[in-house]
């Protein structure tokens, strides 16, 4: 294809995605202690009024206002927020709404088209486009916890974009825009949609996320086929440990940086999200087996997860 046709195809991909996703993107105004204190973005997750945004947008708020793309405004209730993943869920009472299509963030590929929709500086339904720059990044949340498996994109974000969706060319939300890297240009981050799915399920059910804690920083690594075949593993990826906190359950178990966790109990851990989903409040205080790859060998460590500290 020549350049004009390529540009036209790109434009059509972006405009098509925006047409599908923009009706679900909302503006969020927040007040603390009776005064207007900030704004952000969010998107409709279910037709009955559940809206996903960032925890840092609504945390400690006393009033949350939601404005839909058609101009209607509603007062929202905070269902729950999770500073550990910088995600929150609010709800409005309104007629059936247009929910965004939720995509699979685990299927993202570097170089794939990424489109951010939000309300930077109050400019409603602003669109920026770029690509997926990287996956599997880590970002420290406002609670101090390291959020793993973050999406990096160069789709420009500004204050007010926080909580809006990062969508694919199909108009599916694959991330929740959360931060920019202030020292650089074109370095922006989003929480994966797959993380948001299990966090919001907990918020809907309990108003909070009950989780246990190992005390590791981690990423995702692709396992050499020769190694998995030799060890009899039916797994293509694992969770690589990049750091171990002093005094943590992980340190007490003997877990070390560069270890690769491939199972927790009987459940495989192909990525960080899978491990996080297994670290529910139910496993706190109970011994569990960690299957770990170290220096080409498979070993089993016993770990006793604890209740996650308040900062986690």
C-alpha positions as CSV (number, residue, x, y, z in Angstrom):
1,X,0.0,0.0,0.0
2,X,1.2,3.5,-0.7
3,X,1.5,6.1,2.1
4,X,-2.0,7.8,1.6
5,X,-3.7,4.4,1.7
6,X,-1.7,3.4,4.8
7,X,-2.6,6.6,6.6
8,X,-6.3,6.2,5.6
9,X,-6.4,2.7,7.0
10,X,-4.8,3.9,10.2
11,X,-7.3,6.8,10.5
12,X,-10.2,4.4,9.9
13,X,-8.9,2.0,12.6
14,X,-8.7,4.8,15.1
15,X,-12.0,6.4,14.3
16,X,-13.8,3.0,14.3
17,X,-12.3,2.2,17.8
18,X,-13.3,5.6,19.1
19,X,-16.9,5.3,17.8
20,X,-17.2,2.0,19.7
21,X,-15.5,3.0,23.0
22,X,-16.2,6.7,23.5
23,X,-19.9,6.4,24.5
24,X,-18.7,4.5,27.6
25,X,-16.1,7.1,28.7
26,X,-17.2,9.5,31.5
27,X,-15.9,12.5,33.3
28,X,-15.4,12.3,37.0
29,X,-15.4,15.3,39.4
30,X,-14.3,14.7,42.9
31,X,-14.7,16.8,46.1
32,X,-12.9,16.3,49.4
33,X,-14.2,17.9,52.6
34,X,-16.8,19.8,50.7
35,X,-14.6,21.4,48.1
36,X,-14.0,20.6,44.4
37,X,-10.6,19.0,44.4
38,X,-10.0,17.3,41.1
39,X,-11.2,15.5,38.1
40,X,-10.4,12.3,36.2
41,X,-11.9,9.9,33.8
42,X,-13.6,6.5,34.0
43,X,-15.6,4.1,31.8
44,X,-18.8,2.2,32.1
45,X,-18.1,-1.4,32.9
46,X,-21.6,-2.8,33.1
47,X,-25.0,-1.5,31.7
48,X,-26.4,-1.1,35.3
49,X,-24.0,1.7,36.2
50,X,-20.7,0.3,37.5
51,X,-17.8,2.5,36.4
52,X,-14.1,1.7,36.6
53,X,-11.6,4.5,37.4
54,X,-8.3,5.0,39.3
55,X,-8.2,4.7,43.1
56,X,-6.1,7.9,43.2
57,X,-9.0,9.8,41.4
58,X,-11.6,9.0,44.1
59,X,-9.7,8.0,47.2
60,X,-10.9,9.7,50.3
61,X,-13.6,11.6,48.4
62,X,-16.8,12.9,50.0
63,X,-18.6,13.6,46.7
64,X,-18.2,12.0,43.3
65,X,-19.9,13.4,40.2
66,X,-20.1,11.6,36.9
67,X,-20.9,13.2,33.6
68,X,-21.8,11.1,30.6
69,X,-20.8,11.9,27.0
70,X,-24.4,13.1,26.3
71,X,-24.0,15.7,29.1
72,X,-26.2,14.1,31.8
73,X,-24.7,14.3,35.3
74,X,-25.2,11.9,38.2
75,X,-23.9,11.6,41.7
76,X,-22.0,8.4,42.2
77,X,-21.4,6.1,45.1
78,X,-18.0,4.7,45.8
79,X,-18.4,0.9,45.7
80,X,-14.8,0.3,46.7
81,X,-11.2,1.2,45.9
82,X,-7.9,-0.7,45.9
83,X,-4.9,1.6,46.2
84,X,-2.6,-1.5,45.8
85,X,-3.6,-1.7,42.1
86,X,-4.8,2.0,41.7
87,X,-8.2,0.8,40.7
88,X,-11.7,1.8,42.0
89,X,-15.3,1.1,41.2
90,X,-18.1,3.7,41.5
91,X,-21.8,3.3,40.6
92,X,-24.5,5.6,39.3
93,X,-28.2,5.0,39.1
94,X,-29.3,5.6,35.6
95,X,-31.2,4.0,32.7
96,X,-29.3,1.2,30.9
97,X,-25.9,2.5,29.8
98,X,-23.5,1.6,27.1
99,X,-20.8,-0.6,28.6
100,X,-17.4,-0.8,27.0
101,X,-16.2,-4.1,25.5
102,X,-13.5,-5.6,27.8
103,X,-10.6,-7.1,26.0
104,X,-7.8,-9.6,27.0
105,X,-4.8,-7.6,28.1
106,X,-2.7,-10.8,28.1
107,X,-2.9,-11.0,24.3
108,X,-1.3,-7.6,23.8
109,X,1.7,-7.4,21.5
110,X,4.4,-4.8,21.5
111,X,3.8,-2.4,18.5
112,X,0.1,-3.0,18.6
113,X,-2.1,0.1,18.1
114,X,-3.2,1.7,21.4
115,X,-5.8,4.5,21.8
116,X,-6.3,6.5,25.0
117,X,-9.6,8.2,25.6
118,X,-10.3,10.5,28.5
119,X,-10.8,14.0,29.8
120,X,-7.4,15.7,30.1
121,X,-7.6,19.1,31.8
122,X,-11.4,18.8,31.5
123,X,-11.4,18.5,27.7
124,X,-14.0,15.8,27.4
125,X,-13.6,12.7,25.2
126,X,-10.1,13.6,24.0
127,X,-8.3,10.9,22.0
128,X,-4.6,10.2,21.6
129,X,-3.1,7.2,19.7
130,X,0.1,5.4,19.8
131,X,1.4,1.8,20.3
132,X,2.0,-0.7,23.0
133,X,5.6,0.1,23.9
134,X,6.1,-2.7,26.4
135,X,4.2,-5.1,28.7
136,X,5.3,-6.6,32.0
137,X,6.5,-3.3,33.5
138,X,6.3,-2.5,37.2
139,X,5.0,0.7,38.7
140,X,4.8,1.7,42.4
141,X,1.3,2.6,43.5
142,X,0.4,5.4,45.8
143,X,0.1,2.8,48.6
144,X,3.8,2.0,48.1
145,X,3.1,-1.4,46.6
146,X,4.7,-2.4,43.3
147,X,2.1,-3.0,40.7
148,X,3.3,-5.7,38.3
149,X,2.5,-6.5,34.7
150,X,1.9,-2.8,33.8
151,X,1.3,-1.8,30.1
152,X,3.6,0.9,28.7
153,X,2.3,3.0,25.8
154,X,3.3,6.2,24.0
155,X,-0.4,7.3,23.6
156,X,-0.1,10.7,25.3
157,X,-1.7,11.1,28.7
158,X,-2.2,14.3,30.7
159,X,-3.8,15.2,34.1
160,X,-7.5,14.2,33.8
161,X,-6.8,11.1,31.6
162,X,-6.4,9.0,34.8
163,X,-9.1,6.2,34.9
164,X,-9.9,6.4,31.2
165,X,-9.6,3.3,29.0
166,X,-6.7,2.2,26.8
167,X,-8.4,0.5,23.8
168,X,-7.4,-1.6,20.9
169,X,-8.3,-1.0,17.2
170,X,-11.4,-3.2,17.9
171,X,-12.6,-0.7,20.5
172,X,-11.9,-3.1,23.4
173,X,-10.6,-1.8,26.7
174,X,-7.3,-3.5,27.5
175,X,-6.0,-1.1,30.1
176,X,-6.9,1.7,32.6
177,X,-4.7,4.7,32.0
178,X,-3.0,5.6,35.3
179,X,0.3,7.5,35.0
180,X,2.9,9.3,33.0
181,X,6.7,9.2,33.5
182,X,7.4,12.9,34.2
183,X,11.1,12.7,33.3
184,X,10.5,11.4,29.8
185,X,8.3,11.9,26.8
186,X,5.9,9.3,25.4
187,X,6.2,7.0,28.4
188,X,2.8,6.4,29.8
189,X,1.3,3.5,31.8
190,X,-2.0,1.6,32.1
191,X,-3.2,-1.1,34.5
192,X,-4.1,-4.3,32.5
193,X,-7.7,-5.0,32.0
194,X,-7.3,-8.6,33.2
195,X,-6.1,-7.2,36.6
196,X,-9.2,-4.9,36.6
197,X,-11.5,-7.8,36.0
198,X,-10.6,-9.7,39.2
199,X,-10.2,-6.5,41.3
200,X,-13.6,-5.2,40.3
201,X,-15.2,-8.6,41.0
202,X,-13.9,-8.4,44.6
203,X,-15.0,-4.8,44.9
204,X,-18.5,-5.7,43.7
205,X,-18.7,-8.5,46.2
206,X,-17.0,-7.1,49.3
207,X,-16.2,-3.5,48.7
208,X,-12.5,-4.3,49.1
209,X,-9.9,-6.7,47.9
210,X,-8.9,-9.4,50.4
211,X,-5.4,-10.6,49.5
212,X,-2.5,-12.4,51.0
213,X,1.1,-11.4,50.6
214,X,4.4,-13.1,49.7
215,X,6.7,-10.0,49.6
216,X,8.1,-10.3,46.1
217,X,8.5,-8.0,43.2
218,X,8.0,-10.0,40.0
219,X,7.6,-10.0,36.2
220,X,6.8,-12.5,33.5
221,X,9.4,-14.6,31.6
222,X,9.0,-16.9,28.7
223,X,10.4,-20.3,29.5
224,X,12.8,-22.1,27.1
225,X,11.0,-25.0,25.5
226,X,13.9,-27.3,26.0
227,X,13.8,-26.6,29.8
228,X,10.0,-27.1,30.1
229,X,10.2,-30.3,28.1
230,X,13.1,-31.7,30.3
231,X,11.2,-30.8,33.5
232,X,7.9,-32.1,32.3
233,X,6.2,-28.7,32.6
234,X,3.1,-27.8,30.5
235,X,3.8,-24.1,30.7
236,X,5.2,-21.5,28.4
237,X,5.7,-18.7,30.9
238,X,6.4,-18.2,34.6
239,X,6.7,-15.5,37.2
240,X,10.3,-14.3,37.6
241,X,11.2,-12.9,41.0
242,X,13.0,-9.6,40.7
243,X,13.1,-8.7,44.4
244,X,12.4,-10.2,47.9
245,X,11.4,-8.0,50.8
246,X,13.3,-8.5,54.1
247,X,11.3,-10.5,56.7
248,X,8.6,-11.4,54.2
249,X,7.0,-14.9,53.8
250,X,9.0,-15.2,50.5
251,X,12.3,-14.6,52.3
252,X,11.4,-17.0,55.0
253,X,10.6,-19.7,52.4
254,X,14.0,-19.4,50.8
255,X,12.8,-17.7,47.6
256,X,15.5,-15.7,45.8
257,X,15.7,-13.1,43.1
258,X,15.9,-14.8,39.6
259,X,13.8,-17.8,40.8
260,X,10.9,-18.5,38.5
261,X,7.6,-19.4,40.2
262,X,5.6,-21.8,38.0
263,X,3.0,-23.0,40.4
264,X,1.4,-22.1,43.7
265,X,-0.1,-25.2,45.3
266,X,-1.5,-27.2,42.4
267,X,-2.3,-24.1,40.3
268,X,0.1,-23.0,37.5
269,X,1.3,-19.4,37.5
270,X,1.9,-18.4,33.9
271,X,1.9,-14.7,34.8
272,X,1.7,-12.2,37.7
273,X,-2.0,-11.8,37.5
274,X,-2.5,-15.6,37.9
275,X,-0.3,-15.5,41.1
276,X,-2.2,-12.5,42.4
277,X,-5.5,-14.2,41.9
278,X,-4.3,-17.2,44.0
279,X,-3.2,-15.0,46.8
280,X,-6.7,-14.4,48.2
281,X,-7.4,-13.8,51.9
282,X,-8.3,-17.4,52.2
283,X,-4.7,-18.7,51.9
284,X,-3.4,-16.3,54.6
285,X,-1.6,-18.2,57.4
286,X,-1.8,-21.5,55.5
287,X,1.4,-23.4,54.3
288,X,1.5,-23.7,50.6
289,X,3.9,-25.3,48.1
290,X,5.7,-23.0,45.6
291,X,7.1,-24.8,42.6
292,X,10.2,-22.9,41.5
293,X,12.8,-23.1,38.8
294,X,16.3,-22.3,39.9
295,X,19.4,-22.7,37.8
296,X,17.7,-25.1,35.5
297,X,16.3,-27.3,38.2
298,X,12.8,-27.6,39.7
299,X,12.3,-27.4,43.4
300,X,9.5,-27.0,45.9
301,X,9.5,-24.4,48.7
302,X,7.0,-24.1,51.5
303,X,5.6,-20.6,52.0
304,X,3.1,-19.3,54.5
305,X,1.4,-16.2,53.0
306,X,0.3,-13.6,55.5
307,X,-2.5,-11.0,55.4
308,X,-1.3,-8.2,53.2
309,X,-0.1,-5.2,55.1
310,X,-2.2,-2.0,54.9
311,X,0.3,-0.5,52.4
312,X,0.1,-3.5,50.0
